[in-house]
Every structure is written in C-alpha cells, then in structure tokens.
Amino acid sequence: MKELHPFDCVKKTLPADVTLVAVSKTRTIEEMMSLYQAGQRDFGENRVQELMKKKDQMPKDVRWHLIGHLQSNKVKYLVPFITLIHSIDSEKLLSEVNQQAKKQNRIIDCLWQVYVASEETKHGLLPIEIEQLHTSDTLHKYPYIRICGIMAMGTLTAESKQISKEFAQAKKLFDMLALRSLQPHEMRILSMGMSNDYPIAIEQGSTMVRIGSKLFE
Ligand SMILES: *Cc1c(COP(=O)(O)O)cnc(C)c1O
C-alpha cells in the first residue's frame, strides 16, 4: 500500500467547502487508486485520450474533469460522462459542446477559462470577452451548456503578489457574472489554485483547486 501522507497533508489544509480535483495526468492507475481508496473521487486530466483510457480502468463513480485545452473533434467522446469541462476558451468550442450534448441529450457543466496570467502560453478568454459571451443572447443559443463559473491559472512565478492580483481579477469577474446571471445559483465554481499557488487562490475565493504534483510527491 502506498503512503497517503501527501494527500492527507493537502486535504487538511483545504476548507470544507473547497473541492479538490486531483490532477492525475501522467500518473499511473495504481497511484490514482491510492487516492481513490483514501476517498478521492474528483480527478482531472488535461488530455482527452489519456482521460478516456483511464476512465476504462478506474471505478465507475469517479467524477472526471477536463482541465486542459479541448479540441472540437474530441468533444463527442467526453459528452456522455464528463462532470465538468474547465476549459471553454472560445465560442466555437462552446457551440461544439452544445451540438454534441444535444445529440446525446445531456446538459454539460462548463467553466469559462479566463486568461489572467502574464504568460503568453496560457489558453483562455480575456475577462472582457467572457463578459460579452456571458449574456442571455449568447447563452440562449446553447441550451445544452450550463455555465457554472470560471477557471483561472496564475502565472508560474514566485511573486505571490502577482499571483494574488491575478486570482483577485478572476474572482471579481466571477462575482460580476453571478450578478448578471439569470440563474445566479448556477454560478458556483471558481476553479483556481494548483500545487504552487492554491493557498493564495483560496485566500482569493477559490471554490475548487486542481492539484497534481503535491498529492503524489
Ligand atoms: C497540471 C495542471 C494542474 C496541476 O498542476 P500541479 O502543479 O501538478 O498541481 C492544474 N491545472 C491544470 C490546467 C493543469 O494542466
């Protein structure tokens, strides 16, 4: 049996109302099962192919989260079972998820991925773009999508002030969208915080952290 200490250490530091998504990319089924046996059910992957393969080998009650960039042609594989897509980064993707979800008659929970980091490489929409998309005119076109909130990634830096500022920006957008939503209770997820920066994210109002390396070290 594997040592569960890293998992328990992280769990202890999380407030009860913050959901932990265990990011299991590159991890083996055995490593994932040790978390499962400790009670973990939410798992996140950033690649569809890897997620599909692991889904077949993991227990059926795992809740799967797609946290990485999603290509339109892969959407159809996820739609039957995915718990949450964290990475809506274009209207084109929103439209594709809606179309596949309609075919399979299932409403899909999704998050806008907001770009707040100061790095060129991160995917996501600008806050202003999300504000424009998050209107009844747009969302009415996609009835098979339920927007539940926002996902943000901080800049990979040791400058905690910088990260804190970025997460505060995401929180501000999240609150604004909730105010403007027709179903404000559906805006309930602010997905931010990884191994390096999750305490800062929680300070800034995160309700869901996506932690990988720190759980498995
Ligand atoms: C890999 C990854 C994480 C987890 O990162 P760690 O530093 O291992 O905790 C979280 N979110 C996304 C989008 C990722 O790709």
The ligand as an SDF file (V2000), in Angstrom:
LIG
                    3D

 15 15  0  0  0  0  0  0  0  0999 V2000
   -1.1810   20.1420  -14.4570 C   0  0  0  0  0  0  0  0  0  0  0  0
   -2.2980   21.0570  -14.1650 C   0  0  0  0  0  0  0  0  0  0  0  0
   -2.6780   21.3330  -12.8390 C   0  0  0  0  0  0  0  0  0  0  0  0
   -1.9590   20.7630  -11.6290 C   0  0  0  0  0  0  0  0  0  0  0  0
   -0.6640   21.2380  -11.5470 O   0  0  0  0  0  0  0  0  0  0  0  0
    0.2950   20.8570  -10.3000 P   0  0  0  0  0  0  0  0  0  0  0  0
    1.3180   21.9130  -10.3260 O   0  0  0  0  0  0  0  0  0  0  0  0
    0.8270   19.4930  -10.6040 O   0  0  0  0  0  0  0  0  0  0  0  0
   -0.5230   20.8740   -9.0800 O   0  0  0  0  0  0  0  0  0  0  0  0
   -3.7530   22.1730  -12.6500 C   0  0  0  0  0  0  0  0  0  0  0  0
   -4.4320   22.7240  -13.6700 N   0  0  0  0  0  0  0  0  0  0  0  0
   -4.1000   22.4880  -14.9470 C   0  0  0  0  0  0  0  0  0  0  0  0
   -4.8800   23.1410  -16.0300 C   0  0  0  0  0  0  0  0  0  0  0  0
   -3.0160   21.6470  -15.2450 C   0  0  0  0  0  0  0  0  0  0  0  0
   -2.6880   21.4200  -16.5140 O   0  0  0  0  0  0  0  0  0  0  0  0
  1  2  1  0
  2  3  1  0
  2 14  2  0
  3  4  1  0
  3 10  2  0
  4  5  1  0
  5  6  1  0
  6  7  2  0
  6  8  1  0
  6  9  1  0
 10 11  1  0
 11 12  2  0
 12 13  1  0
 12 14  1  0
 14 15  1  0
M  END
$$$$
